[in-house]
Amino acid sequence: MPNNLHNKVSLVTGAASGIGRATALAFAKEGSKVVVSDVRSEGGEETTSLIKDMGGESLFVHADVSRSDHVENLISSVIRHYGRLDCSFNNAGVSGGSGLIHEYSEDDWDKVININLKGVWLCLKYEIIQMLKQGGGSIVNTASIMGLVGGSRSPSYGASKHGVVGLTKNAAVQYAPSNIRVNAVCPGYIRTPMTEQGALLDPDNAERIISRHPLGRLGTPEEIADTVVWLSSDAASFVTGHTMTVDGGYVAQ
């Protein structure tokens, strides 16, 4: 898709590392101006620098997606600098750690739901307000294979990602008449800093996780990024309300 997104404006949340960073770079490679956002300023600024080093145009905006004032300011910053918002990738999220439902703390539950689900809703809200003004746009949300199947690790993570899938479908139906497409990507286990520092720390657990992917390996951030760019582009102009699994066959079993 050479220059498929040329001169369009794209926003990526959770772009300080991992899938978010890879997607921000992929948008830039397609010719898009990229607004990078994260709560981690150092990593976000580094992503912006990487884009500029490759000849792209980028802006970093610090934002906590669980806070409406931060998200409203984020979208306002995009419009102040670039005048429009064509593509958004609502990717910011946390893992939630492990725990059984009856042992899980309310504080941990609230933290994960506020970032992973409320944060996506807030981003959708303010992105859609802008896209309605300009006559359309494309949004991709990060869900997960754990938004499609049950899991034994984190009840809040699974609940939040199932919520993202439902929210994506609802938004897609509501705003299709306004030329706003909304889709979700559902990654399997991807080699990112979050998984490397969590589920993959224990070699035995890492081997078990890898074995559950029929392709016999974990995914890369770049493989998710390529999917997000495609969903955001005109090549996917008739795709909305879709939850695209990029999981090495995990949920096909």
SEVOVO-967761 format. One record per atom (N, C-alpha, C): residue in three letters; x, y, z. Coordinates in steps of 0.2 Angstrom, whole numbers, plus 5000, padded with zeros to 4 digits. Example, Ala and Ser with C-alpha at 12.3 -4.5 7.8 and 13.67 -1.06 7.14 Angstrom:
2
ALA506649725039 ALA506249785039 ALA506649845039 SER506449895035 SER506849955036 SER506450005039 
% end
This chain:
253
MET500449945000 MET500050005000 MET500450065000 PRO500850074995 PRO501350134995 PRO500950204995 ASN501150245000 ASN500850305001 ASN500050305002 ASN499750255004 ASN499050245005 ASN498750295009 LEU499150315014 LEU498950365019 LEU499250435019 HIS499550445013 HIS499950505012 HIS499550565014 ASN499850605018 ASN499650675020 ASN499050665025 LYS498850605027 LYS498250605032 LYS498550605039 VAL498150625044 VAL498350635050 VAL498150575055 SER498650535058 SER498450485062 SER498650495069 LEU498250465074 LEU498450465081 LEU498550395084 VAL499050385088 VAL499150325091 VAL499250335098 THR498850305102 THR498850305110 THR499250245112 GLY499650245118 GLY500050195120 GLY500650185115 ALA500950235113 ALA501450235107 ALA502150235110 ALA502250235116 ALA502950235119 ALA503350175117 SER503050115116 SER503350055115 SER502950005112 GLY503149945110 GLY502749895108 GLY502349905102 ILE501749875102 ILE501249885096 ILE501149955095 GLY501049995099 GLY500950065098 GLY501550105094 ARG502150095096 ARG502650125093 ARG502750095086 ALA502650025085 ALA502749995079 ALA502250025074 THR501650035076 THR501050065072 THR501150135070 ALA501450175075 ALA501550245074 ALA502150245068 LEU502650205068 LEU503150205063 LEU502850175056 ALA502350135057 ALA502050105051 ALA501650155047 PHE501250195051 PHE500850255049 PHE501350305045 ALA501850315048 ALA502350365045 ALA502650345039 LYS502750275038 LYS503050245032 LYS502550255027 GLU501950255028 GLU501350265023 GLU501250335021 GLY501650385024 GLY501550455022 GLY501150495027 SER500850465032 SER500450495037 SER500850545042 LYS500550595044 LYS500750635049 LYS500550595056 VAL500950585061 VAL500750545066 VAL500750585073 VAL500250585077 VAL500250605083 VAL500350545088 VAL500850555092 VAL501050495097 VAL500850515104 SER500450475107 SER500250485114 SER500350435119 ASP500550455125 ASP500650395130 ASP500750435137 VAL500650395142 VAL500850425149 VAL501550435150 ARG501950395146 ARG502650385147 ARG502950435142 SER503150495145 SER503350545140 SER504050525137 GLU504450495140 GLU505150485138 GLU505050435132 GLY504650385133 GLY504550335127 GLY504250365121 GLY503750405123 GLY503350435118 GLY503750485114 GLU504150525117 GLU504650575113 GLU505150535109 GLU505350475111 GLU505750435108 GLU505450405101 THR504850385102 THR504450365096 THR504350425091 THR504250485093 THR504150545089 THR504850555085 SER505450545089 SER506050555086 SER506250505081 LEU506050445082 LEU506150395077 LEU505750405070 ILE505150435071 ILE504750455065 ILE505150515061 LYS505350565065 LYS505650615062 LYS506350595059 ASP506650555062 ASP507350525059 ASP507250495052 MET506650465051 MET506550435045 MET506250475040 GLY506150545042 GLY505950595037 GLY505150605038 GLY504850585043 GLY504150595044 GLY504050655048 GLU503350665049 GLU503150725053 GLU502750695059 SER502950715065 SER502650685071 SER502550735077 LEU502150725081 LEU502050765087 LEU501850725093 PHE502150735099 PHE502050695105 PHE501550735109 VAL501050705112 VAL500550735117 VAL500450685123 HIS500650705129 HIS500650665135 HIS499850665136 ALA499650605138 ALA498950595140 ALA498850535143 ASP498350535148 ASP498150475152 ASP497450465149 VAL497350415146 VAL496650405142 VAL496150385147 SER496250375153 SER495750365158 SER495450425161 ARG495750485159 ARG495450555161 ARG495150585155 SER494550615156 SER494250645150 SER494550705148 ASP494850745153 ASP495150815152 ASP495750795148 HIS496150745149 HIS496750725145 HIS496550715138 VAL496050675137 VAL495850645131 VAL495550705126 GLU495150745129 GLU494950805126 GLU495450855124 ASN495950865128 ASN496550905126 ASN496950865121 LEU497050805121 LEU497350765116 LEU497050775109 ILE496450775108 ILE496150785102 ILE496150855100 SER496050905105 SER496150975103 SER496850985101 SER497350955103 SER498050965101 SER498150945094 VAL497850885092 VAL497950855086 VAL497650915081 ILE497050935082 ILE496650985078 ILE497051055077 ARG497351075083 ARG497751135083 ARG498351135078 HIS498651075078 HIS499251065075 HIS499151045067 TYR498651005066 TYR498550975059 TYR497850985056 GLY497451015060 GLY496751035057 GLY496250985056 ARG496450915057 ARG495950865056 ARG496250795059 LEU495850745059 LEU496050685062 LEU495750625057 ASP496150595053 ASP495950545049 ASP495850475051 CYS496350455055 CYS496450385058 CYS496650385065 SER496350345069 SER496550335076 SER496650265078 PHE497150255082 PHE497250185084 PHE497250195092 ASN496750165095 ASN496650175102 ASN496950105105 ASN497550115107 ASN497950055109 ASN498150055116 ALA498150115120 ALA498450115127 ALA498050065131 GLY498450025135 GLY498149975139 GLY498649945144 VAL498449915149 VAL498849885154 VAL498649805155 SER499049765158 SER498949695158 SER498449675163 GLY498549705169 GLY498049685175 GLY498349635180 GLY498849605178 GLY499149555182 GLY498649495183 SER498849445187 SER498449385188 SER498049385194 GLY497549335194 GLY497149335200 GLY496549305199 LEU496249265204 LEU495549235203 LEU495049285205 ILE494449285202 ILE493949335203 ILE493849345211 HIS493749295215 HIS493649305222 HIS494149335226 GLU494749335223 GLU495349365227 GLU495549425224 TYR495249445218 TYR495549505215 TYR495249575218 SER495749625219 SER495549685223 SER495149735218 GLU494749775222 GLU494349825218 GLU494749875215 ASP495349895218 ASP495749945215 ASP496149915209 ASP496349855209 ASP496649825202 ASP496049825197 TRP495449805199 TRP494949805194 TRP494849865191 ASP494749915195 ASP494549985193 ASP495150015188 LYS495750005190 LYS496350025186 LYS496249995179 VAL496249935178 VAL496249905172 VAL495649925168 ILE495049925171 ILE494449945167 ILE494450015165 ASN494750055169 ASN494750135168 ASN495250145162 ILE495750105161 ILE496250125156 ILE496050085150 ASN495850015150 ASN495749975144 ASN495049985141 LEU494550005145 LEU493850005142 LEU493650075143 LYS493650105148 LYS493450175149 LYS493850225144 GLY494550205144 GLY494950245140 GLY494850245133 VAL494650185130 VAL494450175123 VAL493750215122 TRP493350205127 TRP492650245126 TRP492850325125 LEU493250345130 LEU493350415130 LEU493750435123 CYS494150395121 CYS494550415115 CYS494050415109 LEU493650365109 LEU493050355104 LEU492650425104 LYS492450435110 LYS491950495110 LYS492250555107 TYR492850575109 TYR493150645106 TYR493450635099 GLU493650575097 GLU493850565090 GLU493250575086 ILE492650545088 ILE492050545084 ILE491750615083 ILE491750645089 ILE491550715088 ILE491950755083 GLN492550745082 GLN492950775077 GLN492850755070 MET492750685070 MET492650655063 MET491950665061 LEU491450685065 LEU490850705063 LEU490850775059 LYS491250815062 LYS491350885060 LYS491650885053 GLN492150835052 GLN492550835045 GLN492250785040 GLY491750745042 GLY491450705037 GLY491650635036 GLY492050615042 GLY492250545042 GLY492850525044 GLY493050465045 GLY493750445047 GLY493750365049 SER494250345051 SER494350275053 SER494650265060 ILE494350225064 ILE494650205070 ILE494750135071 VAL495350115074 VAL495450045076 VAL495650045084 ASN495249995087 ASN495349985094 ASN495749925095 THR496249925100 THR496549865102 THR496149825107 ALA495949765105 ALA495549715109 ALA496149665111 SER495949605110 SER496449545112 SER496049485110 ILE496449425109 ILE496149365109 ILE495749345116 MET495949385121 MET495649375128 MET494949415128 GLY494849445122 GLY494149475122 GLY493749435118 LEU493949375116 LEU493549325112 LEU493449265115 VAL493949245120 VAL493949185123 VAL494049195131 GLY493849145134 GLY494049145142 GLY494749135143 GLY494949165149 GLY495649155151 GLY495649145159 SER496249115161 SER496249095168 SER496749145172 ARG496949205169 ARG497449245172 ARG497149305175 SER496949355171 SER496649415174 SER495949425172 PRO495449425177 PRO494749435176 PRO494649505173 SER495049555175 SER494849625173 SER495149635166 TYR495649605164 TYR495949615157 TYR495449585152 GLY495249515154 GLY494749485149 GLY494049525149 ALA493849545154 ALA493249585154 ALA493249655150 SER493849685151 SER493949745148 SER494049735140 LYS494349685138 LYS494449675131 LYS493849645128 HIS493449605131 HIS492749585129 HIS492349655128 GLY492449695132 GLY492049765132 GLY492249805126 VAL492849805124 VAL493149835119 VAL492849815112 VAL492749745112 VAL492449715106 VAL491749735105 GLY491349735111 GLY490649755110 GLY490649825109 LEU491049875112 LEU491049945110 LEU491149955103 THR491649925100 THR491849925093 THR491249915089 LYS490949865090 LYS490349845086 LYS489749895086 ASN489649915092 ASN489149965093 ASN489350035090 ALA489950055090 ALA490150115087 ALA490150115080 ALA490350055077 ALA490350045070 ALA489650045067 VAL489150025070 VAL488450025068 VAL488150095069 GLN488250125074 GLN488050195075 GLN488250245070 TYR488950235068 TYR489250295065 TYR489450275057 ALA489250215055 ALA489350195048 ALA488950245043 PRO488350275045 PRO488050325041 PRO488350385040 SER488850395045 SER489250465045 SER489950455042 ASN490050395039 ASN490650385035 ASN491250375040 ILE491050345046 ILE491650335051 ILE491650255052 ARG492250225050 ARG492350155051 ARG492650145058 VAL492450095061 VAL492750075068 VAL492849995068 ASN493449975069 ASN493649905069 ASN494049895075 ALA494149825077 ALA494649815082 ALA495149755080 VAL495749765082 VAL496249715081 VAL496349675087 CYS496349605087 CYS496349555092 CYS497049515092 PRO497549545095 PRO498249515095 PRO498249445099 GLY498649405097 GLY498749345101 GLY499349375106 TYR499749325108 TYR500349345112 TYR500849375108 ILE501049435109 ILE501549475105 ILE502149485109 ARG502749485106 ARG503349505110 ARG503449575110 THR503149605116 THR503149675118 THR503549675125 PRO503749735127 PRO503949745134 PRO503449715139 MET502849725138 MET502349715143 MET502349635144 THR502349595138 THR502349525139 THR502949495141 GLU503549525139 GLU504149505141 GLU504249515148 GLN503949565151 GLN504049575158 GLN503549545162 GLY503049515159 GLY502449475163 GLY502449405161 ALA502049385156 ALA501849315155 ALA502449275153 LEU502949305150 LEU503549275147 LEU504149265152 LEU504049295158 LEU504649295162 LEU504849225164 ASP504349185165 ASP504449115167 ASP504549075161 PRO505149045160 PRO505249005154 PRO504748945152 ASP504548915158 ASP504048865157 ASP503448885155 ASN503248945157 ASN502548975155 ASN502649005148 ALA503249035146 ALA503349055140 ALA503248995135 GLU503548945136 GLU503548885132 GLU502748855131 ARG502448865136 ARG501748845136 ARG501348885132 ILE501448955132 ILE501049005129 ILE501248995121 ILE501848985120 ILE502048975112 ILE501748915109 SER501648865113 SER501448805111 SER500648805109 ARG500348855112 ARG499648865111 ARG499448905104 HIS499948925101 HIS499948965094 HIS500148915089 PRO499648885085 PRO499748835080 PRO500348855075 LEU500548915074 LEU501048935070 LEU501748925074 GLY501748905080 GLY502348895084 GLY502748945086 ARG502549005086 ARG502949065088 ARG502449115091 LEU502749175094 LEU502349225096 LEU502349275090 GLY501949325090 GLY501849375085 GLY502349435086 THR502449475081 THR502849535082 THR502449595082 PRO502649655085 PRO502249715085 PRO502149735078 GLU502649725073 GLU502549745066 GLU502049715063 GLU501849655065 GLU501349615062 GLU500649645064 ILE500549665070 ILE499949705072 ILE499949765068 ALA500449805068 ALA500549865065 ALA500249865058 ASP500549815054 ASP500349815047 ASP499549805046 THR499249765051 THR498549755051 THR498149815052 VAL498349855057 VAL498049915059 VAL498049965053 VAL498649975050 VAL498750015044 VAL498249995039 TRP498149935038 TRP497749905032 TRP497049925034 LEU496749915040 LEU496149925043 LEU495950005042 SER496450045043 SER496450115043 SER496350145036 SER496650105031 SER496750135025 SER496050125020 ASP496150155015 ASP495550145010 ASP495550075007 ALA496050035008 ALA496049965005 ALA495449925009 ALA495349955015 ALA494849925020 ALA494149965020 SER494049995014 SER493450045014 SER492750015016 PHE492649955015 PHE492049915016 PHE492049875022 VAL492549885026 VAL492649845033 VAL492449895039 THR491949875042 THR491849905049 THR491449855053 GLY491549865060 GLY491349825065 GLY491649755065 HIS492249755062 HIS492549685062 HIS493149685068 THR493149625071 THR493649605075 THR494149555072 MET494749585070 MET495249545066 MET495749515071 THR495749445071 THR496249415075 THR496849405071 VAL497449425075 VAL498149415072 VAL498449375078 ASP498449315077 ASP498549275083 ASP498849205082 GLY499149195076 GLY499449135074 GLY499049075075 GLY498349085074 GLY497949025075 GLY497649015082 TYR497849055087 TYR497649035094 TYR496849025095 VAL496449065092 VAL495749055093 VAL495349015088 ALA495748985083 ALA495448945078 ALA495448875081 GLN495748855087 GLN495748785089 GLN495048775093 
% end
